[in-house]
Amino acid sequence: MVTRKQKLILDKIREFRRRNGYFPTMRELAAAAGLSSPATVQAYLERMRGRGALVKRGRAWELPESQDRRPPGGRVVPLVGVVPAGPALEMFAELGDEVVLPEWLAEKGGDIVAFRVQGQSMKDAYIQDGDLVLIRRSEKADPGQMVVARLGDGSITLKRLKRDRDAYVLVPENPEYAPITAPFQLVGKVVGVMRKYR
């Protein structure tokens, strides 16, 4: 038996899953349920797990199979931070939240992580502020691919990789932003984008 507040949280989880196809992050669930912080959400989830209303596998939260209405898939990847589609930002650190991949991507191998996009420098590539980009960690990519790159100061950015004569350049998909010609190292290449429509 769950409390009224716990039932509200479960309803928000189911609604989010129906709309997006994956379990909400702690921050997304806190916002949806009107809770003060991700830590508060975590405490509620732990209590609901004790009552059998939720299941935890590793660090991934799931609804019990009898309640799980998400599309097939199920591979879970960490949400590791925010990647700017604009000026570069400090290097990511894992946030402890996780994202369930859609089936078409769950079947693919590789070390995949998710970033929350911040900014509009890739808007002409249909990547918007707030989207989740999924990257496969790699220090190599082909010209033309979208990548997350680490700059010399340790910050990261999301751009398109292009070759200019004998050098590689990070190019935005928005004419209001300038290409980045400073030295950089690839973190990974974009393999998917997930968006919540409002």
C-alpha positions in Angstrom: 0.0 0.0 0.0 1.4 3.4 -1.0 0.7 6.8 0.4 -1.2 9.5 -1.5 2.1 11.3 -2.3 3.8 8.1 -3.4 0.8 7.4 -5.7 1.2 10.8 -7.2 4.9 10.1 -7.9 4.1 6.8 -9.5 1.5 8.4 -11.7 4.1 11.1 -12.8 6.6 8.3 -13.6 4.0 6.4 -15.7 3.0 9.6 -17.5 6.6 10.6 -18.2 7.3 7.1 -19.5 4.4 7.1 -21.8 5.5 10.5 -23.3 9.2 9.9 -23.4 9.9 6.2 -23.4 12.3 6.3 -20.5 12.4 6.6 -16.7 12.7 10.3 -15.6 15.8 11.5 -14.0 15.7 12.6 -10.4 15.6 16.2 -11.4 12.8 15.7 -14.0 10.7 13.7 -11.5 11.3 16.4 -8.8 10.0 19.1 -11.2 7.0 16.9 -12.3 5.9 16.0 -8.8 6.6 19.4 -7.2 9.2 18.2 -4.9 12.0 20.3 -3.5 15.1 18.4 -4.7 16.4 15.2 -6.3 17.4 14.0 -2.8 13.8 14.2 -1.7 12.7 12.2 -4.8 15.4 9.6 -4.0 14.0 9.2 -0.5 10.5 8.6 -1.8 11.7 6.1 -4.3 13.6 4.1 -1.7 10.4 3.9 0.5 8.4 2.8 -2.5 10.9 0.1 -3.3 10.4 -1.2 0.2 6.7 -1.5 -0.5 7.3 -3.3 -3.9 6.0 -0.4 -6.0 9.4 0.1 -7.7 12.4 -2.1 -8.5 16.1 -1.0 -8.6 18.6 -2.8 -10.8 22.1 -1.5 -10.2 21.5 2.3 -10.1 18.5 2.1 -12.5 15.0 2.5 -11.2 12.2 0.6 -12.9 8.5 -0.1 -12.5 7.7 -3.7 -11.7 7.1 -5.7 -14.9 3.3 -5.8 -14.2 3.3 -1.9 -14.3 6.0 -1.3 -16.8 4.5 0.1 -20.0 7.6 1.5 -21.6 8.5 0.5 -25.2 10.9 -2.4 -25.7 14.6 -1.5 -25.2 15.8 -1.3 -21.6 19.5 -0.6 -21.9 20.3 2.0 -19.3 23.1 4.6 -19.7 24.3 7.3 -17.3 23.3 11.0 -17.7 26.7 12.5 -17.1 26.0 16.2 -17.2 25.4 19.2 -19.4 27.0 19.8 -22.8 26.9 23.3 -24.2 25.7 24.0 -27.7 27.2 27.4 -27.3 30.2 28.5 -25.3 32.2 25.6 -23.9 31.4 24.5 -20.3 33.5 22.8 -17.6 34.1 19.1 -18.1 31.3 16.8 -17.1 30.9 14.7 -13.9 28.4 11.9 -13.6 25.2 13.1 -12.1 23.9 9.8 -10.8 20.8 9.9 -13.1 20.2 7.4 -15.9 18.4 7.2 -19.2 16.7 4.2 -20.8 17.7 3.9 -24.4 15.1 3.3 -27.1 15.2 -0.1 -28.7 16.9 0.9 -31.9 19.9 2.2 -29.9 19.8 -0.3 -27.0 20.9 -3.0 -29.5 24.1 -1.2 -30.5 27.3 -1.7 -28.6 29.8 0.7 -27.3 30.2 2.9 -24.2 27.3 5.3 -24.5 26.5 8.2 -22.1 23.9 11.0 -22.2 24.3 14.7 -22.0 21.6 17.4 -21.5 22.1 20.1 -24.2 22.4 23.7 -23.1 22.3 26.4 -25.7 21.3 26.9 -29.4 24.5 26.7 -31.4 23.3 23.4 -33.0 19.7 24.4 -33.7 20.1 24.2 -37.4 21.0 20.5 -36.9 17.7 20.2 -35.1 19.3 19.9 -31.7 17.6 22.2 -29.2 18.3 23.5 -25.7 17.1 20.8 -23.2 17.5 17.8 -25.6 19.3 14.7 -24.5 22.2 13.8 -26.8 23.6 10.3 -26.7 27.2 9.8 -27.5 29.4 6.8 -28.0 32.7 7.5 -26.2 35.5 7.7 -28.8 38.6 9.7 -29.5 38.0 9.3 -33.3 35.3 10.6 -35.6 34.9 11.4 -39.3 34.6 14.9 -40.7 30.9 15.8 -40.8 29.9 13.9 -37.6 28.6 15.7 -34.6 30.9 15.3 -31.6 31.4 16.3 -28.0 34.9 17.6 -27.6 37.1 18.7 -24.7 39.0 21.9 -25.1 42.5 22.7 -23.7 41.0 24.3 -20.5 39.0 21.2 -19.7 35.6 22.5 -20.8 33.4 20.6 -23.3 31.3 21.6 -26.2 28.9 20.0 -28.8 29.7 20.8 -32.4 30.2 19.3 -35.9 33.7 18.1 -36.7 35.0 19.5 -40.0 38.4 19.5 -41.7 39.9 22.8 -42.8 43.0 22.2 -44.9 45.4 20.4 -42.5 43.5 21.1 -39.3 40.2 20.0 -37.7 37.7 22.6 -36.6 34.6 22.4 -34.4 31.7 24.1 -36.3 28.4 25.2 -34.9 25.1 24.8 -36.8 24.0 28.4 -36.1 25.5 31.4 -37.9 25.4 33.4 -34.7 28.3 31.3 -33.2 31.9 31.1 -34.4 33.8 27.9 -35.2 36.3 26.7 -32.6 39.9 26.4 -33.9 41.6 26.0 -30.5 43.2 22.5 -29.8 40.7 19.9 -28.6 40.3 16.2 -27.9 37.3 14.2 -28.9 35.1 12.8 -26.0 32.7 11.0 -28.3 30.4 11.2 -31.3 26.7 11.7 -31.3 24.6 8.6 -32.0 21.1 9.8 -31.0 19.0 12.7 -29.8 16.0 12.4 -27.4 13.5 15.2 -27.0 10.6 15.9 -24.7 7.9 17.8 -26.5 5.9 20.2 -24.4 
